[in-house]
Amino acid sequence: MVPVHLWLPEAHVEAPTAGSVILAGVLLKLGTYGFLRFSFPLFPEASFFFAPIVYLLSIVGIVYTSFTAIRQTDFKRIIAYTSVAHMNLVMVGLFSFNIVGLEGAILQSLSHGFVASALFLIIGVVYERHHTRMVKYYGGLVHTMPLYTFIFLFFTMSNIGLPGTGSFVGEFLILAGSFKTSTSATFISATGMIIGGCYSLWLFNRISYGNLKIQYLNDYIDINKREAAAFLPLIVGTVVIGLYPEVFLNSMHMSVNMLVEVTHIYTLQMVYILETELLENKPIFFSLTKIFGIGHFQSFSICKKLGLSNNCKLSTLKPDQIAKLVKFIENSNLSINNNLRKSKIMLAKNLVQIKAYKGIRKLRGLPVRGQRTHTNAKTASKIR
């Protein structure tokens, strides 16, 4: 992630082909595993609290590294920057905190392991023959290395998310999951994917088409059987993920659902929405509409049943009116907007005791951070 991404392109450039394949296919996935295995289950509140910062760094990383890849002249450095962009997209899916985004991030990590490894192997094929990675020395390889060009085209299209390949399924699920969390972040991430198509296709065009540069390169030998055997499982894996993603998604459903249940991420989202929407300077009916998605008419009806005016604000309510509002919400079966859980689940799990989220505590008259405890205790005793 930006700004601590600079080591990765340097490591890929200095490493041999086998080292780059292991780094892209295995080691980069340890970050995804670490978040899923340790960060979310052990520190759910912290993960949710820092999600906006992670989102900001991720979308900046997607756009910045995509533009940086366009300016590179080293074959391997270009692919290294594409790996950074794709792993930032995985972070967007992870911190969307919903099942679709999490499964998309896992599937994209798996697909990226196949595609990125194959692209580094493609670099290794020409480097073994010509001992240079500078793009300007290559051109017109389609005339002398047709099988190599076909494999290069296949993984280039996989890298930009062509339907039928694994990257398309993973990116689609990530964007669909992040859309539920932040539409602006989803839009910028999708823009980064468009830029990724630009540098990928431009790289393929410079390497494969044009005139042969015989003044630099003289030895043109197409892929042999040993190299074709190395590419075959990567091609099969990419196609299987793209055409039959349910084979992998079915095995993820239980684990991802358990992760969401254990970390109570949905419930934390609910508390955050209640905190941010039930503000003192907003009308009560507006807050009810935003949180429960019940429409203005029903919101007005609730206010009327409680004896409240349409435009009343939280700061103008008396303690007994607040108590009525809280009791009505607790006893109602209103479903939370989008795919968040019902409000009674949050109350059953006693998450209103989390001090970092003040909205519900303020409604209930409990002490909140930055206020005098004994004053709120008196208020709470009056409400009860």
N, C-alpha and C positions, 0 to 999 in steps of 0.2 A: 504494500500500500504506500502511496505517496505520503510523506516524503522519505520513507525508509525503504525504497525500492531499488536504490542505485546499485546494490550489491548483486542483484540477480542478472542483469545484462553482462556485467563484468565476469561473473562466475561462469555464465554460458560461453562467453567468448574465450576464456582461458581454459575451459574444460575440454577434454576430448569428446568425440561423438557419444561414446557410451556414457560418459559422465553427464552430458547434457540430457540424454534420454532418461537416465535415472532421476536427475534433478527435476525435470518437467513432469515425468510420469508418476513419480512416487513421492519425492520429498516435498513438493509444493502442496500436496494433499494433506500433509500433516497439520497444516494450519487450519484447514476445514475440520479435520478430525478433532483438533484441540478445542475449537469453539463448540462443536456438537457434544463432545464427551466431557469437557471440564468447565468451560466458561458458562454455558447456559444452565446446566443442572446445578452447579455449585454457586453461581453468582447471578441469579436471574434478575434481581433488582438492579444490580450494577450494569448488566448487559442491556437492559431496557433503558436505563438512565443515559448511557453513553451511545445509544443507537443513533441519535441525530448527528453526532460527531463522526461516527463510523460511516454513515450514509454520505456525509459531506466529503470525507476523504476518499470514499469509494468512487463517487461520481466524478470528482476531480481527477482521480487516478485513471478512470476509463478514458476521459477526453484527453488528458495531458499525454498519457503514454501512447494513445492512438496517433495524435499529431506528431509525437516524437518519433514514432516508427516510420512515418512518411519521410522524415529527413535523414534516416540512416542510410549508410552505403555498405555496411557489412551485412552479409546474408544472415549470419547467425544472430546478430544483434537485433535485426528486425523481428525475427521470430521470438526472441527473448522479450521484447517489449509487447508483443501480442499476448504472451503468457501473462504478463503483468496486468494487461487490460482485462483478460478473461477472468483472472482470479479476483480482481476488484468487482467484477460483475457477480461472481460467486458470493462475495461479501454482502452485496446488495440483497441477494436472495436469502442469505442466512439471517440478516437483521430485519427482514420483513416480518418475522415472528408469526408466520402462519404456515399451515401444512403445505400449501402449494409452493410457497417460496422456498421452504426448507428442502422439500423433495427435489425441486428444480436445481437448487444449489448442489445437492449431492450428485444428481445425475449429470450436471454440467462438469463437476469435478472429475467424474468417471470418464466422460466423453473427452474432456480436455487431456486426460492422461493418454488416450489413444492418439488424438490428433496432433498434439504438440510433440509427442515422441516420434511420430512418423515424420513430421516436418524437420526435426533435427536429424533424423536418419537420411532424409532427402539431401540435407546440406552435407552430411558426411559422405554421401555417394560421390558428389562432384568434387568435394575437397580431397578425397582419396586419389582422384584422377589428376587434378590440376593444382592442388596445394595452394589454393587461394579462395577467400570468401568474399572478395570485393565484387559487387554486383556489376560494375562497369566492364569487367573482363568477360562476362557471359552474354550470350545472345544467340538466338536461332537454334536452340537445342532441340526443337521439335523436328528439325530436319535430320538429325543424326541420332537422337535418343528418344524415339517416339514412346516407348514404354515408360521411360522415366518421366516424360512430360505428362502422360496420362495419369500416373500415380500422383504427380505433383498437382495436377489440376483437381483431382478428386479430393485431396486433403486441403487444398486451398479453399474449395467450395465448402468443405466441412468446417473449416476454420471460421468462415463468415456466416455459418448457420443455414446452409441450404436445406430445405425440407427433404426428409428422407435420411438425414444424417443425425447423429446423436446430439450435436451442438444445437440444432434447431429445437429439439424437444426441451433440452435444459434451459436455453435462453428464453423460450416461450413461457415455461413455467415460472422462471425467475421474474420476468416482467409482469406476468399475471399476478403473482403473489405480491410483488412490491407495489403494484398499482393500488392494492387495497390499503397500503400503508401510506404511500406518498406518490401522488400522480406526477408531481414535478420531477422527482428523482427518477421515476420510470421514464419520463420523456427524455431526460438528459442521457440516461443509460442507453436508451434506444438510439439516440443520436450518435453515441459512441460506437454502437454496432455498425451504423452506416459508414462512419469514418473507417472502421475496421475493414469493411468491404473495399474501400478505396485503396488502402495500402496493400491489401492482399492481392487484389487483381492487378494492381500496377506492378507489384513484384513479379507475379507470374508472367505478365506481358514482357517485362524486361528480360527475364531469364529465358523464356521459351521462344519468343518470336523475334523478328528482326533478322538482320544479317549475321552470318557466322563470323566471329572475330578470330580468324585464323592467324592474325599477327600475334595473338596472345596465347591461344589454345590450339593444340594440334592433335591431341589424343581424344577421340570421341568414341567411347565404348558404352553401349547401352547396359541396362541392369542385367546382371548375371543371375543364375539360379539361387545362389546363396543370398543375395540381396532381395530377390523376389520372395524367398521363403520368410525373410524377416518382415516384409511389408504385408504379407498375406493375413496373418492374424489381426493386425491393426485395421486392415480394411474390413474384415469380417466383423470385428467388434464394433466399429463405427456404424456399419450398416444395421447390425442387429439392434443397437441402441436406438437408432433412428426409426426403424420400422416396427420394432416390437418393444417399446419402452415399458409396457406393462409387466414384462418379465422381471424388470428391475424395480419398478414402482410398487408392485405387489409385495415384494419382500421388504420395502421401506415403510409401508403404511403403519404397521404395528409399532415399529420403533419410533417413528416420527410422532405418532399420536401419543405414545407414552412420554416422549420428551416434552411435548406441549403440556400434557397433564401434570407431569412432575414439576415443571418449572412455573406453572400457572401463568404462562405468558399472556394468554388471553385475558385472564383476570387482571393482570397488571395493566394491560391496555385499557381495560374498562375503568380502573381506578384513575388512570391518567386522563381519560376523556372526561370522567366526572369532575376531576380536579380542574381541568382547563375550561370546561364549559359552564359549570355552576359558579360563575364569578359574580361578585357583588354588583358590578355595573351592567349586567345583562338581565333582560327580562326572564322571568321564570319559564314562561311558555316557550321562549326561544331555546332555553337549555333543555327542556323536555323534548322538544322536537329534534334537536341535534343528537341527543343521547339515545332516545328510544326510537326515533324514526317513525313516530305515530301520526304525523301530520298536524297542521295548525288547528284544524277543527277539534280534534280530540284533546290537543293541548289546552285549548281554550275551555273545553268541557271540564278538564281536570281542575283548572284554576277556578272555574265557577263552582264546582263541588266543594272546593276547599274555602270558598268565600274570598278569593283573591281577585284583584283586578287583572286585566289582560297584560298591562305593561308594568306590573309591580316588579321590583328588584329585590334581590336577597337582602340588601342592606336596609330595606324599609320594612322587612318582616319582623313581627314580634316573636318572642320565644315560643309562645303557644302555637303560632302559625307555622313556625319551622318544625315543631314537633308533629303537627298534623301532616305536613308535607312529607317528612321522613317516614312516618307511620304508613301513609298511603303508598309510598313507593315500595316499602318493605312488603306490604300485603298484596301488592298488585302482581299480575303475571305478564307485565309488559316485556316484550323481548327487546334486547339491545339491538341497535341498528347495525347493519352489515352482518358479520358472522361472529360477533361477540356473544358471550354467554348471557344468561338472564341475570338480572340484578340480585335475585335471591341466592344465587350460587356464591356471589362475592360476599354477601352477608353471612352465609353459612360457614364460609372459610375464615371469617373474622379478619379479612384483609383490611378492614377499616382501621385496624390498630397500627398500620404501617405509618410511621411518623413523617416520612418523606412526602406523603401525598395528603395534602391538607383539605381538599375539597369536601370529602365526606365527613372528616373530623369537624370541619367548621359547621357543616349542616347539623351534626349531632351535638354540637356544643362542647366537644372534647378539646383538650389543650392542643394547640398547634405551635409549631416552631416560630419563635420570634415574638410570642405573646406571653403575658404573665399567667402563670399556671393557676394561681389561686382565683383569679378573676374568671377564667374559663371553668374552673371547678364549680364556682357558684352558679354560673349560667347552666352548666350541665345538670346540677342538682335541681334547678328550677324546671328544666325541661322534663326530667324524669318524674 
